[in-house]
Amino acid sequence: MEFGLEGKVALIAGGSQGLGFATAYALTREGADVSIFSRNQETLDNAAKMISRNNRGKVHCIVANLRNPNELEKVVEKTVEIFGGIDILINNSGGPALGSFMKVTEQDWLDSLEIEVMGVIRLCRLVIPHMKKRGGGRIINITTVGVKKPQPGLVISDATRHFINGLALNLAVELAPDNILVNTVCPGPIMTNRLEEAIETTSQHQGISLKDAEEHWLNLIPLHRFGDPKDMGDLITFLVSDRGSFITGDIIQVDGGKAVA
Ligand SMILES: NC(=O)c1ccc[n+]([C@@H]2O[C@H](COP(=O)([O-])OP(=O)(O)OC[C@H]3O[C@@H](n4cnc5c(N)ncnc54)[C@H](OP(=O)(O)O)[C@@H]3O)[C@@H](O)[C@H]2O)c1
């Protein structure tokens, strides 16, 4: 299938590992150039090496923290300076603090609002003018399957991501005349550092072994296996490609059926 991504430029938040990296890998495999950022130079360098070794698209990496507005401005400026513009924005992060409502703290909520909510708003505000200059663009928000079915113990993640859904639906309408398409993808349990952390938290909170905690998570998934980050990379590739040009304002889960179980 031809995706038409050659010459496109994607900015990927949290692009060094997990779902962000899988997306960067998938897009560069199809010829897009990517600018990835996260907080750690070493993991960024490893990600860039793996991409450059195997894929057609170019990669540039920048150390930046989603909670820092000045750093986000620099990321966008640098990406435009290096690649000439931005066509695709992938809003992604490491995910908020885990825990049930009475366990998480006020600071945990504030951190998530700063990173998972304001981070998305700030990046959209910075990138949309560049997309308009290019005659269109694609915005993808990576949130969680918890927006379709609540996940006990992940209250901050489920709650803050509803904000992003609302934002995305609104932007999909507002930006349609500019040919900017906005969609949200909702991962279920996909094997990354974040899921490992969630399994460890379940083990600690329920006082069960790691193996039993893993089984607990598997039992929530009708397909009874964890997803591969590539599953997310492939869906996003389709959505941002020419093939996905009539899809906007959608909220799509990649979860092995967890939301409907
Ligand atoms: N994997 C799943 O099963 C699953 C399920 C539901 C929802 N999600 C959501 O999907 C998103 C991605 O999850 P993931 O599994 O890919 O997580 P991950 O493997 O932990 O990767 C997170 C990425 O974000 C970067 N990052 C974290 N905090 C950052 C910050 N403040 N500023 C800039 N970059 C930052 C990390 O690099 P550094 O740490 O080096 O900065 C890393 O590159 C999260 O929002 C998560 O809640 C995942």
The ligand as a MOL file (V3000), in Angstrom:
LIG
                    3D

  0  0  0     0  0            999 V3000
M  V30 BEGIN CTAB
M  V30 COUNTS 48 52 0 0 0
M  V30 BEGIN ATOM
M  V30 1 N 1.5850 1.1970 26.7380 0
M  V30 2 C 0.3260 1.0570 27.1240 0
M  V30 3 O -0.1610 -0.0550 27.3610 0
M  V30 4 C -0.5640 2.2640 27.2760 0
M  V30 5 C -1.9080 2.0520 27.6080 0
M  V30 6 C -2.7390 3.1660 27.7660 0
M  V30 7 C -2.2470 4.4400 27.5780 0
M  V30 8 N -0.9310 4.6040 27.2510 0 CHG=1
M  V30 9 C -0.4610 5.9860 27.0870 0
M  V30 10 O 0.3000 6.1060 25.9100 0
M  V30 11 C 1.3300 7.0900 26.0860 0
M  V30 12 C 2.6770 6.4940 25.7140 0
M  V30 13 O 2.9210 5.4010 26.5660 0
M  V30 14 P 4.1740 4.4320 26.3610 0
M  V30 15 O 3.6970 3.1050 26.8220 0
M  V30 16 O 4.7510 4.5820 25.0240 0 CHG=-1
M  V30 17 O 5.1760 5.0430 27.4730 0
M  V30 18 P 6.7800 4.8860 27.5750 0
M  V30 19 O 7.2190 3.6100 26.9640 0
M  V30 20 O 7.0690 5.1370 29.0000 0
M  V30 21 O 7.3520 6.0760 26.6680 0
M  V30 22 C 7.1030 7.4030 27.0020 0
M  V30 23 C 7.9310 8.3410 26.1420 0
M  V30 24 O 7.6260 9.6870 26.5310 0
M  V30 25 C 8.8330 10.3550 26.9550 0
M  V30 26 N 8.4730 11.3010 28.0140 0
M  V30 27 C 7.9740 11.0110 29.2400 0
M  V30 28 N 7.7560 12.1350 29.9240 0
M  V30 29 C 8.1230 13.1690 29.1290 0
M  V30 30 C 8.1480 14.5800 29.2810 0
M  V30 31 N 7.7400 15.1900 30.4160 0
M  V30 32 N 8.5910 15.3370 28.2510 0
M  V30 33 C 9.0100 14.7630 27.1030 0
M  V30 34 N 9.0090 13.4350 26.8940 0
M  V30 35 C 8.5750 12.6470 27.9010 0
M  V30 36 C 9.7520 9.2120 27.3970 0
M  V30 37 O 11.1300 9.5640 27.3550 0
M  V30 38 P 11.8850 10.2070 28.6510 0
M  V30 39 O 11.3550 9.4780 29.8520 0
M  V30 40 O 13.3330 9.9620 28.3710 0
M  V30 41 O 11.5250 11.6540 28.6480 0
M  V30 42 C 9.4310 8.1750 26.3200 0
M  V30 43 O 10.0830 8.4840 25.1140 0
M  V30 44 C 1.2440 7.5140 27.5610 0
M  V30 45 O 0.5170 8.7180 27.6500 0
M  V30 46 C 0.4720 6.3950 28.2250 0
M  V30 47 O -0.2550 6.8240 29.3540 0
M  V30 48 C -0.0810 3.5580 27.0970 0
M  V30 END ATOM
M  V30 BEGIN BOND
M  V30 1 1 1 2
M  V30 2 2 2 3
M  V30 3 1 2 4
M  V30 4 1 4 5
M  V30 5 2 4 48
M  V30 6 2 5 6
M  V30 7 1 6 7
M  V30 8 2 7 8
M  V30 9 1 8 9
M  V30 10 1 8 48
M  V30 11 1 9 10
M  V30 12 1 9 46
M  V30 13 1 10 11
M  V30 14 1 11 12
M  V30 15 1 11 44
M  V30 16 1 12 13
M  V30 17 1 13 14
M  V30 18 2 14 15
M  V30 19 1 14 16
M  V30 20 1 14 17
M  V30 21 1 17 18
M  V30 22 2 18 19
M  V30 23 1 18 20
M  V30 24 1 18 21
M  V30 25 1 21 22
M  V30 26 1 22 23
M  V30 27 1 23 24
M  V30 28 1 23 42
M  V30 29 1 24 25
M  V30 30 1 25 26
M  V30 31 1 25 36
M  V30 32 1 26 27
M  V30 33 1 26 35
M  V30 34 2 27 28
M  V30 35 1 28 29
M  V30 36 1 29 30
M  V30 37 2 29 35
M  V30 38 1 30 31
M  V30 39 2 30 32
M  V30 40 1 32 33
M  V30 41 2 33 34
M  V30 42 1 34 35
M  V30 43 1 36 37
M  V30 44 1 36 42
M  V30 45 1 37 38
M  V30 46 2 38 39
M  V30 47 1 38 40
M  V30 48 1 38 41
M  V30 49 1 42 43
M  V30 50 1 44 45
M  V30 51 1 44 46
M  V30 52 1 46 47
M  V30 END BOND
M  V30 END CTAB
M  END
